[in-house]
Amino acid sequence: MDAINKRKSIRNFEDDFVNADTLSRVFKIIESKSKQGPHGYSFDFEIIAQNLSGQNRKLSTYGLLTGKYAAIVAWSGSEPESLMDYGYVLENIALDCVDMGLGTCWLGGSLSKQDIIQEMRSDKSHQQGIYALLAFGFKNRQKKIIRNVFFGKKRKRKEFHELFSFDSTDSVTDDIKKYVLDGVRWAPSDMNSQPIRAEWKENRVHFYLTDDKSLLRYVDAGIAMSHFEYRAKRQGFEGNWVFEPKQDHPQNFVHFASYEITKTNE
């Protein structure tokens, strides 16, 4: 089972904090991954966590998360390209954390930015911002999911055809391609809104946002890019991200990237 299949947003963590060995392994994951996204933006990720003396460091999530957890975060510019790269790079790290047995959860609007800024090594708030972070820890298997105003009833994923077959001429029937695209369907997004759409046209896959009203939409876009590339490469689709201007889709979807396939294992 790949990390995308194993991944789900965890909001209830164990009461015992992740130990020094686990934090060390997460540090190694961060160091082993490329810090640069497809647009060329790089990030200096930090871990905000309870220190080894047992003192709690601040990380307010307005009760959205329970138990003990840490978070991976970095400063980012507000440009759409920077936010896409942020989502892409941090989700690459997140999938490796899932593989080592950790629970993860993306947080965007539902966190105290000021608390986080106070914990960062350097204050770049005059030129950059904190737009999202990745919480991680060990899933609490005893507690039931707490319903709150953020989530209400249990959410369901949109059906495959709603995201990737919005035009009958663009329907994907190949099982391997469907498997790759389904990784995008399971990508986390702000409030689980699933704003990503895609069409597979011969050797290019074009990606769209249903709207770009929120900056977090572009973080979602980067996360989706990470999921697509993760599955594509494991199925033998080697390629590159391209960002040439493309006419928006007739349904007014906003094009943000295309993946050009240069090699397959077929």
C-alpha positions in Angstrom: 0.0 0.0 0.0 1.5 3.4 -1.0 1.5 6.4 1.3 -1.4 8.1 -0.4 -3.7 5.1 0.4 -2.5 5.1 4.0 -2.8 8.8 4.5 -5.8 10.4 6.2 -6.1 13.6 8.2 -5.5 12.8 11.9 -6.9 15.3 14.4 -6.8 13.2 17.6 -3.2 12.3 18.7 -1.9 10.3 21.6 -1.4 12.0 24.9 2.2 10.9 25.0 4.4 13.2 22.9 6.5 12.0 20.0 9.9 11.0 21.4 13.4 12.3 20.5 14.0 9.3 18.2 10.9 10.0 16.2 11.7 13.7 16.0 15.2 12.8 14.8 13.7 10.6 12.0 11.4 13.4 10.9 14.4 15.8 10.8 16.2 13.3 8.6 13.1 13.1 6.3 13.1 16.9 6.0 16.9 17.0 5.3 16.6 14.2 2.7 13.9 15.9 0.6 14.5 18.6 -1.9 13.5 22.0 -0.4 12.9 23.5 -3.8 9.5 23.3 -5.6 8.8 23.1 -9.4 8.8 26.9 -9.6 12.2 27.2 -7.9 11.1 28.5 -4.5 13.0 27.0 -1.5 11.9 26.8 2.1 13.7 26.5 5.5 11.4 24.2 7.4 11.3 24.1 11.1 9.7 21.8 13.7 7.7 23.4 16.4 7.5 20.8 19.2 7.6 20.1 22.9 11.3 20.4 23.9 13.1 17.6 25.6 12.8 19.2 29.0 9.0 18.7 28.8 8.1 22.4 28.4 5.2 23.0 26.0 5.9 25.3 23.1 2.9 27.3 21.8 0.8 25.9 18.9 -2.8 27.0 19.2 -5.2 25.4 16.8 -8.4 26.5 18.5 -9.2 23.0 19.8 -9.1 21.6 16.3 -6.5 19.0 17.3 -6.3 17.0 20.5 -3.4 15.2 22.2 0.3 15.9 21.8 1.7 16.8 18.4 4.4 18.7 16.6 4.3 20.7 13.4 6.5 21.4 10.4 6.3 24.9 9.0 8.3 27.5 7.0 8.0 31.0 5.8 6.5 31.5 2.4 5.8 34.4 0.0 2.3 35.2 -1.0 2.8 34.6 -4.7 0.8 31.8 -6.1 3.9 30.1 -7.3 5.5 30.2 -3.9 2.4 28.8 -2.2 2.2 26.0 -4.8 5.8 25.1 -4.2 5.2 25.2 -0.4 2.3 22.7 -0.7 4.3 20.5 -3.1 7.5 20.3 -1.0 5.8 19.9 2.4 3.4 17.2 1.1 6.4 15.3 -0.2 7.7 15.3 3.4 4.2 14.4 4.7 4.0 11.3 2.6 7.3 10.0 4.0 6.1 10.8 7.5 3.0 8.6 6.8 5.3 5.8 5.6 7.0 5.8 9.0 3.7 5.4 10.7 2.9 9.0 11.8 -0.5 10.7 11.5 -0.5 14.0 9.8 -2.9 16.9 9.3 -2.7 20.1 7.3 -3.9 23.3 8.9 -4.4 26.6 7.2 -6.9 29.2 8.4 -7.6 27.4 11.7 -4.4 28.2 13.5 -2.9 31.0 15.5 -0.3 32.6 13.2 1.1 34.9 15.9 1.9 32.0 18.2 3.8 30.3 15.5 5.7 33.4 14.5 6.9 33.7 18.1 8.3 30.2 17.9 10.1 30.6 14.6 13.9 31.0 14.6 13.6 34.2 12.6 10.8 36.7 12.0 10.3 37.3 8.3 6.8 38.6 8.8 7.7 41.9 7.1 8.3 40.1 3.8 6.7 36.6 4.1 3.9 34.8 5.9 2.8 31.6 7.6 0.0 30.2 5.5 -0.2 26.6 6.4 1.6 23.9 8.5 1.7 20.2 8.8 0.9 18.7 12.3 2.2 15.3 13.0 2.2 12.7 15.8 0.8 9.3 16.8 -2.8 8.7 16.1 -5.0 8.1 19.2 -6.9 5.0 18.4 -9.2 5.3 21.5 -10.8 8.6 21.0 -13.7 9.1 18.7 -13.5 11.9 16.1 -14.8 15.1 17.8 -17.4 16.9 15.7 -17.0 20.7 15.6 -18.0 23.7 13.6 -15.1 23.2 11.3 -16.2 19.8 10.0 -19.8 18.9 11.1 -20.8 15.6 9.6 -18.2 13.2 8.2 -17.2 14.4 4.7 -17.1 12.3 1.6 -14.7 12.5 -1.4 -16.1 13.6 -4.7 -16.5 10.8 -7.3 -13.7 10.3 -9.8 -15.8 11.6 -12.8 -16.6 14.8 -11.0 -12.9 15.7 -10.9 -11.4 14.2 -14.1 -14.3 13.5 -16.5 -16.0 16.8 -16.6 -16.1 16.7 -20.4 -17.1 13.4 -22.0 -14.4 13.8 -24.6 -11.8 13.9 -21.9 -12.8 10.8 -20.0 -10.0 8.6 -18.7 -10.6 4.9 -19.1 -7.1 3.5 -18.8 -6.8 1.8 -15.4 -3.2 2.9 -14.7 -4.0 6.5 -15.6 -7.1 6.4 -13.4 -5.0 5.1 -10.5 -2.5 7.9 -10.9 -5.3 10.6 -11.1 -7.1 9.0 -8.1 -4.1 10.0 -6.0 -5.1 13.6 -6.7 -8.6 12.8 -5.6 -7.3 11.8 -2.2 -5.1 14.9 -1.7 -5.9 16.9 1.4 -7.3 20.4 0.7 -8.6 23.4 2.7 -11.9 22.4 4.4 -11.8 19.3 2.2 -13.1 21.4 -0.7 -11.3 19.4 -3.4 -10.8 22.4 -5.8 -8.5 20.5 -8.2 -9.6 19.4 -11.7 -7.5 17.7 -14.4 -7.6 16.5 -17.9 -5.2 13.9 -19.5 -4.5 14.9 -23.1 -2.0 12.5 -24.7 1.4 13.3 -23.2 0.2 16.2 -21.1 -2.0 16.4 -18.0 -3.5 19.8 -17.4 -4.4 20.9 -13.9 -7.0 23.5 -12.9 -8.5 25.2 -9.9 -12.2 25.6 -9.7 -11.5 29.1 -8.4 -8.6 31.1 -6.9 -10.5 33.2 -4.4 -8.2 32.1 -1.5 -4.4 31.9 -1.3 -4.8 28.5 0.3 -6.2 27.2 -3.0 -2.6 27.4 -4.3 -1.3 25.4 -1.4 -3.9 22.8 -2.3 -2.7 23.0 -5.9 0.9 22.2 -4.8 -0.3 19.3 -2.6 -2.2 17.8 -5.6 0.9 18.2 -7.7 2.9 16.2 -5.1 0.2 13.4 -5.1 0.1 13.2 -8.9 3.9 13.0 -9.3 4.2 10.5 -6.5 1.8 8.1 -8.3 2.9 8.9 -11.8 6.6 8.1 -11.2 5.7 4.8 -9.5 3.7 3.8 -12.5 6.5 4.6 -14.9 5.4 8.1 -16.1 8.5 10.2 -16.0 8.1 13.9 -16.8 8.3 17.5 -15.9 6.1 20.3 -14.7 5.5 23.1 -17.2 3.8 26.4 -16.6 3.2 27.8 -20.1 0.1 30.0 -20.4 -3.0 28.0 -21.3 -6.5 29.1 -22.1 -8.7 28.6 -19.1 -11.2 25.8 -19.4 -14.7 26.7 -20.7 -16.1 26.0 -17.2 -13.9 28.9 -16.0 -11.5 26.7 -14.2 -8.1 28.4 -13.7 -5.2 26.5 -15.2 -2.2 26.4 -12.9 0.2 23.7 -14.2 0.7 20.9 -16.7 2.7 17.7 -16.4 4.5 16.8 -19.6 5.2 13.1 -19.8 8.6 12.4 -21.4 8.9 8.6 -20.8 6.7 5.7 -19.9 7.3 2.1 -19.1 4.9 0.9 -21.8 
